[in-house]
Structures are given as C-alpha cells and as structure tokens.
Amino acid sequence: MKVLVAGGHGFIGRALCARLRELGHEAVASGRGDTAERAAEGADALVWAAGGRPISAEQCVADHAHAAVRTIKAMPGLQRIVYMSSAEAYGLQDVPFREDATLLGASPLGQAKAAGEHAVAAAAGAIPVVILRPCWVYGAGLAPSTFLPTLVNHLAHRRRYAMTPGQQTRDLIYIDDVVRAIVRALEPDAPAGTYNIGTGVETPVLDMALIIANHVRPSAIALLDVGARPYREGEAFRVALDVARAKDVLGFTATIDLEDGLGRMVDGLAPDR
C-alpha cells in the first residue's frame, strides 16, 4: 500500500513513516512545501498529520482544514483517509470526552481541528474516513520547547524547574501506541468513523513531573518548584477520554502505561544523565 503522510516530517509523521516502511508499505512523507506535488502523484491512502499550532486562528483553519481538503481533491486513486484530529477539539466541557459530544474547541487549534473534521468528511465523498482524536501524545521525539522535554532537560542538567501546582489532568498516550492506532485505521477492514485515542487514564500533571524526576534520578524531585507558576488562563483543567469505542469498534487499546512510556522518553532525551 502506498500512503501519503502529510506532516510526515513531524513528531507523529516520522514515527508513522518508519513503522509503515517496516511493515512493507510505501510511505511518502510530505511537508508544507511539497504536499501538493506528492498528492498529484496519487496514493492508496492519505494520513493527514500536518499543521502545527499557529497563533492566528485563520492560519490554524487554513492548515488543518483547507489544506487537507485541497490535498484530498488532488489525489487520484485515493481509497482511504485517516485524519489526525485532537482531543483539544472537545474544548471546555465535562469529562470523560465521548465521540458524540458537541465539539466546543476553546483554543484556535481545537476549533481548527473541529473544522477540519467536517471539511475532510465532506470532501471525501464515498472514500472511507477514519478520524482519530488523540490526547496528549508524548515520546522522545517531541519538540524540545514543549513541557515534557523541557522538564526532562532541566532535571537532567540539575536545573530547577518552575511549574504550576500541577493539579490539572491529562490523558497521555505514548507515540508507539498512536502509530499502532493509525496503522490499524489504515487497514481495509477498519470501520470508518471517529475514535478517541488515549489510555482512558486521567493523570495530574504533578504526577507526571514526579515520575519523570524519579526516572532522571530520585534526588531530582527536589528541583521541582511546584506552584511557582500560575495556571494558564483558559486552559482545560481536566482532560479525560472515553476510549471504549476505539476498543470495541476499531479494535485498538493502548498497551504502554505511563510509567513505562515516560521512562522510555527520559532514556531517549537524556541517555547520559
């Protein structure tokens, strides 16, 4: 199977392309500059994992909705689409988030992902579409400026880390599990539809920080300045996914628990700590 992975040079895209090639598929990675060219060459399947987190809401929608639609319309022979949405599309509402909930998208990214889901479904026509809404994806390939790699870097170099009180919660899923979910969604017998991709476990940010510190070295816990920063204005305080549909319909269940996954991430980011 030939798969065009738009956003194939990003965190999820790189890991997905590597796994697809291991499985014997032809994975074509594209970025902002060459997706149109690669789309015109055609493929059996498209995975839309492109678009970052632009400041502008308009640019967010352009990256996550309009560009995806243009790509779909340009691709001859397309037989399946996997659109990488986000749990952020749910916005500020009661947890656990379920797939049939109204998408309230409080952030520009969340709003753009909601728009992208609708736009891709409309553009696909009769082509099967699988929409995946992952929670907080983590692993050693995360951008260095994001929370978890920054925390690991500070602790590995024995620098103090100022953080919030850490009582906000998230569902974290390791990159290898996300790749498995996408590979499953690409299979011809995978039912079209929308699926939450997570572990179903709600973890406070402080607990994540403590696990990471312990993996770096037990004494690193003393470097955490808990409560030194305020919570971000408008952030979702609780993020928890109902993952029953992914298990029962798609046949996907996360296999890597948080302790193991964070340990792997620390080993990858700070092997010489």
C-alpha positions, -999 to 999 in steps of 0.1 A, spaced: 0 0 0 12 35 -9 5 60 19 10 98 17 17 111 52 11 148 51 32 161 80 55 132 76 85 151 90 67 159 123 67 140 156 39 116 147 46 116 110 82 105 113 73 76 136 44 65 114 65 65 82 92 44 99 66 19 111 48 17 77 81 10 59 89 -17 85 56 -33 76 65 -32 38 43 -3 28 55 27 7 53 57 30 57 91 13 64 119 38 55 154 28 56 188 44 42 223 37 64 228 6 57 196 -13 24 181 -2 6 194 -34 33 178 -56 32 145 -37 -7 145 -38 -7 148 -75 13 116 -78 -15 97 -61 -16 71 -33 -38 44 -19 -43 62 14 -37 97 30 -28 103 66 -33 140 74 -10 147 103 1 181 91 -3 216 106 11 229 138 -2 254 163 -2 288 145 -10 319 166 -36 330 141 -70 313 142 -73 318 104 -39 302 97 -49 273 120 -81 266 99 -61 270 67 -35 244 79 -59 219 94 -89 221 72 -85 239 39 -51 224 31 -64 189 38 -94 194 15 -71 206 -13 -49 176 -9 -78 151 -10 -92 167 -41 -58 165 -58 -52 128 -52 -60 102 -78 -68 66 -67 -74 75 -31 -91 47 -12 -89 57 25 -83 88 46 -71 90 82 -74 125 97 -55 132 128 -77 155 149 -72 162 186 -89 158 220 -85 196 221 -115 198 197 -138 190 227 -129 223 244 -141 230 279 -167 205 289 -173 177 313 -151 146 312 -147 120 300 -150 132 265 -170 109 242 -171 109 204 -207 120 202 -201 151 223 -205 186 207 -171 200 197 -166 232 216 -130 238 207 -119 266 231 -85 271 215 -77 281 179 -62 246 174 -93 229 188 -116 250 166 -95 243 136 -95 205 142 -133 206 145 -135 225 112 -110 201 97 -131 170 106 -162 184 90 -144 196 59 -125 164 53 -157 143 57 -174 165 32 -146 164 7 -141 126 9 -174 117 -6 -176 79 -8 -140 75 4 -139 59 39 -126 84 65 -113 75 99 -109 104 123 -86 99 153 -88 122 183 -56 116 203 -50 131 237 -15 143 248 10 123 226 44 120 241 78 104 234 114 113 229 107 130 195 86 158 209 96 193 202 123 204 227 103 235 236 72 216 249 65 209 285 78 173 290 111 176 271 118 210 287 112 194 321 135 164 313 162 188 301 161 209 332 162 180 356 189 161 336 212 192 338 204 198 375 184 230 369 154 240 389 120 238 371 92 263 379 58 247 373 22 252 382 6 234 412 1 206 387 -34 196 396 -47 199 360 -52 164 345 -44 149 311 -46 116 293 -12 108 279 -5 82 252 29 71 240 39 77 204 42 40 196 6 34 206 -6 63 184 13 48 155 -4 15 161 -38 32 161 -31 49 127 -18 16 112 -50 -1 123 -71 28 109 -54 23 75 -64 -14 73 -92 -20 47 -115 -36 73 -111 -7 98 -146 8 103 -149 44 92 -158 68 119 -144 88 148 -124 74 177 -107 88 208 -71 76 210 -58 75 246 -54 53 276 -85 63 294 -64 72 325 -66 107 338 -33 118 354 -24 150 372 5 170 357 22 169 391 22 131 390 38 132 355 65 155 368 72 133 398 75 102 376 99 120 352 120 133 381 123 98 396 134 84 363 161 111 358 173 104 394 154 103 426 171 134 440 158 154 410 124 157 427 139 185 449 144 205 417 107 209 411 94 243 421 57 233 424 33 262 424 59 287 412 38 294 381 1 301 378 -22 280 357 -26 293 321 -57 314 317 -84 295 299 -67 261 299 -88 229 302 -83 218 338 -94 182 332 -88 162 300 -100 126 301 -111 104 272 -137 77 270 -118 51 249 -144 24 248 -154 30 211 -118 26 199 -116 -7 218 -150 -21 208 -153 -9 172 -118 -2 159 -101 -29 180 -74 -6 194 -62 -5 230 -32 14 243 -5 -10 256 22 12 271 15 26 306 26 60 318 55 48 340 70 28 312 64 54 285 78 83 305 108 61 314 114 55 277 111 92 269 137 101 296 161 75 283 157 88 248 161 125 258 188 122 285 207 90 280 238 103 297 221 119 327 
